[in-house]
Amino acid sequence: MSFTARVAPPRYLPGQAMHAEWTEFRTVAGRAWLLTGVVVLTVAVGVAAASTARCQSATCGIDPAQVSFTGIYLGQALAAVPASWPWAPSTAPG
């Protein structure tokens, strides 16, 4: 007769996860460049889109908030593509 013991997975609190991510951000050099690139690209594309969208009347149909948030899509793509590379520090084996 054999018995198997069920072991509950360890519970991690949100504060512990945030602390782990903050430690990784501080110690891995590539993270600072990635964050800087995301912020710069997001702001630059948002400013460019907002400056090119001109509305002559109040009923032209352009939503200024939606136009100004255009840079967020490109900024997210900049963060997602390098994070999915197999040689990225967070996905590297070991």
ZIPENOR-V427983 format. One line per field, one symbol per residue. ss: DSSP state (@ for helix, = for strand, . for the rest). psi: psi as a letter, one per 30 degrees, with the letter a starting at -180 (. if undefined). Layout:
BEGIN
ss: ???
psi: ???
END
This chain:
BEGIN
ss: .............@@@@@@@@@@@@@@.@@@@@@@@@@@@@@@@@@@@@@@@...........@@@@@.@@@@@@@@@@@@@@...........
psi: kkkkkkkklkkkleeeeeeeeeeeeefkefeeeeeeeeeeeeeeeeeeeeffjkjflfhfgkjeeeefgefeeeeeeeeeefffkfgkefgkl.
END
